[in-house]
Amino acid sequence: MPAPSPSSSSSAPTPTPALTLRPMEQDDLGACHRLSLLFKWPHRPEDWHFLLQMGQGYLLENPEPDAALRVVGSVVCTCFGKAHAVIGMLLVQAELQRRGLGRRLMQHVARQVNGRSLMVNATAAGMPLYKQLGFVQEDVLYQFQGASAKPELVALPPGERVRPMGKSDVPTLLALDAQATGMDRSKLLAALLEMSDAVALDRDGEMLGFALVRRFGHGRVIGPVVAPDAERAKGLIAHWINTYSDSFIRIDVFASSGLPHWFDKLGMTCVDRVTLMRKGPPPQKDPGMQLFSIVNQALG
Protein backbone atom coordinates (compact mmCIF):
# COMPACT_ATOMS: atom_id res chain seq x y z
CA MET A 1 0.00 0.00 0.00
CA PRO A 2 1.46 3.41 -0.90
CA ALA A 3 3.02 5.58 1.78
CA PRO A 4 0.70 8.07 3.43
CA SER A 5 1.01 11.73 2.63
CA PRO A 6 2.57 13.87 5.36
CA SER A 7 0.11 15.89 7.39
CA SER A 8 0.39 18.81 9.71
CA SER A 9 0.48 17.86 13.39
CA SER A 10 -1.41 21.01 14.27
CA SER A 11 -4.53 20.23 12.23
CA ALA A 12 -7.23 17.93 13.57
CA PRO A 13 -7.73 14.70 11.62
CA THR A 14 -10.63 14.63 9.23
CA PRO A 15 -13.33 12.20 10.40
CA THR A 16 -13.43 8.97 8.41
CA PRO A 17 -16.59 8.94 6.27
CA ALA A 18 -18.98 6.00 6.42
CA LEU A 19 -17.63 3.85 3.58
CA THR A 20 -19.29 1.00 1.72
CA LEU A 21 -17.22 -2.12 0.99
CA ARG A 22 -18.57 -3.97 -2.05
CA PRO A 23 -17.47 -6.04 -5.06
CA MET A 24 -15.79 -4.14 -7.88
CA GLU A 25 -17.69 -3.98 -11.17
CA GLN A 26 -16.78 -2.99 -14.72
CA ASP A 27 -18.43 0.40 -14.27
CA ASP A 28 -16.06 1.11 -11.37
CA LEU A 29 -12.84 0.73 -13.36
CA GLY A 30 -12.64 4.37 -14.41
CA ALA A 31 -12.79 5.47 -10.77
CA CYS A 32 -10.27 2.79 -9.77
CA HIS A 33 -7.94 3.97 -12.51
CA ARG A 34 -8.18 7.55 -11.24
CA LEU A 35 -7.31 6.32 -7.75
CA SER A 36 -4.18 4.55 -8.99
CA LEU A 37 -3.13 7.64 -10.95
CA LEU A 38 -3.04 9.59 -7.69
CA PHE A 39 -0.15 7.33 -6.64
CA LYS A 40 1.50 7.58 -10.07
CA TRP A 41 1.00 3.88 -10.72
CA PRO A 42 1.36 3.16 -14.46
CA HIS A 43 -1.71 0.99 -14.98
CA ARG A 44 -3.86 1.88 -17.98
CA PRO A 45 -7.63 1.37 -17.99
CA GLU A 46 -6.94 -1.74 -20.09
CA ASP A 47 -4.67 -3.10 -17.35
CA TRP A 48 -7.40 -2.64 -14.73
CA HIS A 49 -9.87 -4.35 -17.05
CA PHE A 50 -7.54 -7.34 -17.44
CA LEU A 51 -7.08 -7.65 -13.67
CA LEU A 52 -10.82 -7.73 -13.09
CA GLN A 53 -11.22 -10.35 -15.82
CA MET A 54 -8.69 -12.59 -14.05
CA GLY A 55 -9.88 -12.12 -10.47
CA GLN A 56 -12.32 -10.48 -8.10
CA GLY A 57 -11.99 -6.88 -6.99
CA TYR A 58 -13.40 -5.09 -3.97
CA LEU A 59 -13.60 -1.40 -3.26
CA LEU A 60 -14.35 1.12 -0.56
CA GLU A 61 -16.85 3.68 -1.79
CA ASN A 62 -17.73 7.07 -0.35
CA PRO A 63 -21.51 7.30 -0.82
CA GLU A 64 -21.65 11.05 -0.18
CA PRO A 65 -22.90 12.74 -3.38
CA ASP A 66 -20.41 15.62 -3.14
CA ALA A 67 -17.36 13.40 -2.48
CA ALA A 68 -14.33 14.51 -4.48
CA LEU A 69 -13.27 10.86 -4.88
CA ARG A 70 -15.96 8.18 -4.97
CA VAL A 71 -13.69 5.11 -4.85
CA VAL A 72 -11.26 5.65 -1.96
CA GLY A 73 -9.87 2.12 -1.64
CA SER A 74 -9.36 -0.97 -3.77
CA VAL A 75 -7.98 -4.50 -3.79
CA VAL A 76 -7.99 -7.31 -6.37
CA CYS A 77 -7.62 -11.01 -5.56
CA THR A 78 -6.84 -13.68 -8.16
CA CYS A 79 -7.21 -17.37 -7.30
CA PHE A 80 -4.99 -20.02 -8.88
CA GLY A 81 -6.52 -23.42 -8.35
CA LYS A 82 -7.95 -24.39 -4.97
CA ALA A 83 -4.83 -23.76 -2.91
CA HIS A 84 -3.39 -20.34 -3.80
CA ALA A 85 -4.39 -16.72 -4.39
CA VAL A 86 -2.53 -13.49 -5.19
CA ILE A 87 -3.53 -10.07 -3.85
CA GLY A 88 -2.81 -6.83 -5.70
CA MET A 89 -3.89 -3.23 -6.20
CA LEU A 90 -4.35 -2.56 -2.48
CA LEU A 91 -4.84 1.21 -2.53
CA VAL A 92 -6.27 3.62 0.01
CA GLN A 93 -6.69 7.34 -0.63
CA ALA A 94 -3.75 9.11 1.01
CA GLU A 95 -5.90 11.30 3.26
CA LEU A 96 -7.66 8.21 4.66
CA GLN A 97 -4.61 6.04 5.36
CA ARG A 98 -3.68 4.83 8.86
CA ARG A 99 -7.35 4.40 9.74
CA GLY A 100 -7.64 0.65 9.31
CA LEU A 101 -9.07 0.73 5.80
CA GLY A 102 -6.29 -1.35 4.24
CA ARG A 103 -6.74 -3.91 7.02
CA ARG A 104 -10.49 -3.92 6.38
CA LEU A 105 -9.96 -4.69 2.68
CA MET A 106 -7.39 -7.40 3.41
CA GLN A 107 -9.52 -9.10 6.04
CA HIS A 108 -12.47 -9.09 3.66
CA VAL A 109 -10.38 -10.75 0.94
CA ALA A 110 -9.10 -13.37 3.40
CA ARG A 111 -12.70 -14.36 4.14
CA GLN A 112 -13.44 -14.84 0.43
CA VAL A 113 -10.62 -17.21 -0.59
CA ASN A 114 -11.77 -20.36 1.23
CA GLY A 115 -8.53 -21.01 3.09
CA ARG A 116 -6.19 -20.52 0.15
CA SER A 117 -2.59 -19.51 0.79
CA LEU A 118 -2.19 -15.78 0.07
CA MET A 119 0.67 -14.06 -1.74
CA VAL A 120 1.29 -10.33 -2.09
CA ASN A 121 4.06 -8.13 -3.48
CA ALA A 122 4.34 -5.58 -0.70
CA THR A 123 5.61 -2.02 -0.89
CA ALA A 124 7.70 -0.78 2.04
CA ALA A 125 4.69 1.19 3.28
CA GLY A 126 2.45 -1.87 3.17
CA MET A 127 4.82 -4.34 4.87
CA PRO A 128 3.87 -3.47 8.49
CA LEU A 129 0.23 -4.26 7.78
CA TYR A 130 1.03 -7.54 6.06
CA LYS A 131 3.32 -8.59 8.91
CA GLN A 132 0.56 -7.85 11.41
CA LEU A 133 -1.76 -10.06 9.36
CA GLY A 134 0.70 -12.96 9.48
CA PHE A 135 2.49 -12.66 6.13
CA VAL A 136 6.20 -13.60 6.00
CA GLN A 137 8.90 -12.50 3.56
CA GLU A 138 9.80 -14.94 0.80
CA ASP A 139 11.79 -12.96 -1.79
CA VAL A 140 12.37 -9.46 -3.19
CA LEU A 141 11.36 -8.18 -6.63
CA TYR A 142 13.43 -5.58 -8.46
CA GLN A 143 11.60 -3.42 -11.01
CA PHE A 144 13.90 -2.48 -13.89
CA GLN A 145 12.91 -0.21 -16.73
CA GLY A 146 14.35 1.99 -19.44
CA ALA A 147 14.04 3.16 -23.01
CA SER A 148 17.63 2.60 -24.15
CA ALA A 149 18.73 -0.84 -22.97
CA LYS A 150 21.94 -2.07 -24.56
CA PRO A 151 21.54 -4.98 -27.00
CA GLU A 152 23.00 -8.16 -25.55
CA LEU A 153 24.12 -11.38 -27.20
CA VAL A 154 23.71 -14.38 -24.90
CA ALA A 155 25.38 -17.64 -25.89
CA LEU A 156 23.07 -20.59 -25.35
CA PRO A 157 24.26 -24.19 -24.93
CA PRO A 158 24.94 -26.07 -28.21
CA GLY A 159 21.76 -27.17 -29.94
CA GLU A 160 19.54 -24.62 -28.19
CA ARG A 161 17.85 -21.61 -29.74
CA VAL A 162 15.14 -19.04 -29.12
CA ARG A 163 12.25 -19.39 -31.58
CA PRO A 164 8.70 -18.04 -31.98
CA MET A 165 6.01 -19.96 -30.12
CA GLY A 166 3.17 -21.69 -31.94
CA LYS A 167 -0.24 -22.90 -30.80
CA SER A 168 1.08 -26.44 -30.47
CA ASP A 169 3.47 -25.18 -27.76
CA VAL A 170 0.71 -23.98 -25.42
CA PRO A 171 0.28 -27.26 -23.46
CA THR A 172 4.02 -27.37 -22.82
CA LEU A 173 4.02 -23.70 -21.76
CA LEU A 174 1.28 -24.41 -19.22
CA ALA A 175 3.18 -27.41 -17.89
CA LEU A 176 6.46 -25.49 -17.55
CA ASP A 177 4.72 -22.62 -15.76
CA ALA A 178 3.06 -25.05 -13.35
CA GLN A 179 6.47 -26.60 -12.60
CA ALA A 180 8.04 -23.19 -11.99
CA THR A 181 5.23 -21.71 -9.87
CA GLY A 182 3.54 -24.73 -8.32
CA MET A 183 0.19 -23.21 -9.30
CA ASP A 184 -2.45 -23.71 -11.97
CA ARG A 185 -2.29 -20.44 -13.92
CA SER A 186 -3.77 -21.80 -17.15
CA LYS A 187 -6.61 -19.24 -17.32
CA LEU A 188 -4.19 -16.34 -16.82
CA LEU A 189 -1.68 -17.63 -19.35
CA ALA A 190 -4.33 -18.32 -21.98
CA ALA A 191 -5.52 -14.73 -21.66
CA LEU A 192 -1.96 -13.37 -21.76
CA LEU A 193 -1.19 -15.28 -24.94
CA GLU A 194 -4.07 -13.46 -26.65
CA MET A 195 -2.33 -10.12 -26.07
CA SER A 196 1.37 -11.06 -26.00
CA ASP A 197 4.20 -12.06 -28.27
CA ALA A 198 5.90 -15.24 -27.10
CA VAL A 199 9.16 -17.07 -27.72
CA ALA A 200 10.28 -20.52 -26.67
CA LEU A 201 13.67 -21.88 -25.69
CA ASP A 202 14.11 -24.94 -27.89
CA ARG A 203 16.54 -27.87 -27.90
CA ASP A 204 16.10 -30.24 -30.82
CA GLY A 205 12.33 -29.77 -30.78
CA GLU A 206 11.98 -29.88 -26.99
CA MET A 207 10.64 -26.70 -25.37
CA LEU A 208 12.71 -25.83 -22.27
CA GLY A 209 11.36 -22.39 -21.35
CA PHE A 210 9.47 -19.34 -22.58
CA ALA A 211 9.19 -15.56 -22.37
CA LEU A 212 6.24 -13.27 -23.12
CA VAL A 213 6.16 -9.54 -23.87
CA ARG A 214 3.09 -7.29 -24.10
CA ARG A 215 1.86 -3.72 -23.85
CA PHE A 216 1.60 -2.48 -20.28
CA GLY A 217 1.75 0.89 -18.57
CA HIS A 218 4.11 3.26 -20.36
CA GLY A 219 5.46 0.74 -22.89
CA ARG A 220 6.10 -2.99 -22.85
CA VAL A 221 6.65 -5.45 -20.04
CA ILE A 222 8.60 -8.70 -20.31
CA GLY A 223 7.09 -11.52 -18.33
CA PRO A 224 6.50 -14.12 -17.32
CA VAL A 225 9.86 -15.71 -18.07
CA VAL A 226 10.33 -19.39 -17.18
CA ALA A 227 13.60 -21.26 -17.72
CA PRO A 228 15.75 -24.00 -16.17
CA ASP A 229 18.51 -21.57 -15.09
CA ALA A 230 19.66 -17.95 -15.14
CA GLU A 231 21.78 -18.15 -18.32
CA ARG A 232 18.90 -19.54 -20.36
CA ALA A 233 16.59 -16.92 -18.84
CA LYS A 234 19.04 -14.26 -20.02
CA GLY A 235 18.84 -15.65 -23.54
CA LEU A 236 15.05 -15.37 -23.55
CA ILE A 237 15.01 -11.90 -22.00
CA ALA A 238 17.76 -10.63 -24.32
CA HIS A 239 15.67 -11.62 -27.32
CA TRP A 240 12.96 -9.14 -26.32
CA ILE A 241 15.38 -6.44 -25.17
CA ASN A 242 17.13 -6.61 -28.53
CA THR A 243 13.81 -6.59 -30.39
CA TYR A 244 12.55 -3.50 -28.54
CA SER A 245 15.85 -1.78 -27.73
CA ASP A 246 14.43 1.59 -28.79
CA SER A 247 11.23 1.23 -26.73
CA PHE A 248 10.34 1.66 -23.07
CA ILE A 249 10.71 -1.76 -21.43
CA ARG A 250 9.88 -2.92 -17.91
CA ILE A 251 10.67 -6.20 -16.20
CA ASP A 252 10.27 -7.36 -12.57
CA VAL A 253 12.80 -10.00 -11.51
CA PHE A 254 13.45 -11.82 -8.26
CA ALA A 255 16.52 -11.12 -6.14
CA SER A 256 16.98 -14.90 -5.90
CA SER A 257 17.22 -15.13 -9.70
CA GLY A 258 20.75 -13.74 -9.75
CA LEU A 259 19.77 -11.35 -12.58
CA PRO A 260 19.64 -7.84 -11.03
CA HIS A 261 23.33 -7.07 -11.66
CA TRP A 262 22.91 -8.15 -15.29
CA PHE A 263 20.23 -5.50 -15.83
CA ASP A 264 22.57 -2.88 -14.39
CA LYS A 265 25.06 -3.92 -17.08
CA LEU A 266 22.38 -3.48 -19.75
CA GLY A 267 21.80 0.11 -18.68
CA MET A 268 18.32 -0.45 -17.23
CA THR A 269 17.41 1.38 -14.05
CA CYS A 270 16.06 -0.20 -10.88
CA VAL A 271 13.20 2.13 -9.97
CA ASP A 272 11.51 0.14 -7.22
CA ARG A 273 11.72 -2.91 -4.97
CA VAL A 274 8.83 -4.80 -3.46
CA THR A 275 8.82 -7.76 -1.10
CA LEU A 276 7.15 -11.03 -2.00
CA MET A 277 5.24 -12.09 1.12
CA ARG A 278 3.09 -15.13 1.80
CA LYS A 279 0.56 -16.29 4.36
CA GLY A 280 0.05 -20.02 4.34
CA PRO A 281 1.89 -22.98 2.81
CA PRO A 282 4.03 -22.19 -0.26
CA PRO A 283 3.30 -23.94 -3.56
CA GLN A 284 5.24 -27.09 -4.39
CA LYS A 285 7.60 -26.18 -7.23
CA ASP A 286 9.83 -28.29 -9.46
CA PRO A 287 13.43 -27.34 -8.56
CA GLY A 288 14.45 -27.88 -12.18
CA MET A 289 12.30 -25.02 -13.47
CA GLN A 290 12.24 -21.40 -12.26
CA LEU A 291 10.08 -18.29 -12.64
CA PHE A 292 12.49 -15.41 -13.32
CA SER A 293 10.12 -12.53 -14.03
CA ILE A 294 6.47 -12.05 -13.20
CA VAL A 295 3.34 -11.07 -15.12
CA ASN A 296 2.99 -7.95 -12.98
CA GLN A 297 3.06 -7.14 -9.28
CA ALA A 298 -0.70 -7.60 -8.89
CA LEU A 299 -0.73 -11.10 -10.41
CA GLY A 300 2.68 -12.55 -9.60
Secondary structure as UniProt FT lines:
FT   TURN            9..10
FT   STRAND          20..23
FT   HELIX           26..28
FT   HELIX           29..38
FT   TURN            39..40
FT   HELIX           45..54
FT   STRAND          56..61
FT   TURN            65..66
FT   STRAND          71..80
FT   TURN            81..83
FT   STRAND          84..92
FT   HELIX           94..96
FT   HELIX           101..112
FT   TURN            114..115
FT   STRAND          117..122
FT   TURN            124..126
FT   HELIX           127..132
FT   TURN            133..134
FT   STRAND          136..146
FT   TURN            158..159
FT   STRAND          160..164
FT   HELIX           167..169
FT   HELIX           170..181
FT   HELIX           186..195
FT   STRAND          196..203
FT   TURN            204..205
FT   STRAND          206..216
FT   TURN            217..218
FT   STRAND          219..227
FT   HELIX           230..243
FT   TURN            244..246
FT   STRAND          249..254
FT   HELIX           255..257
FT   HELIX           260..265
FT   TURN            266..267
FT   STRAND          269..279
FT   TURN            287..288
FT   STRAND          290..293
FT   TURN            297..299
//
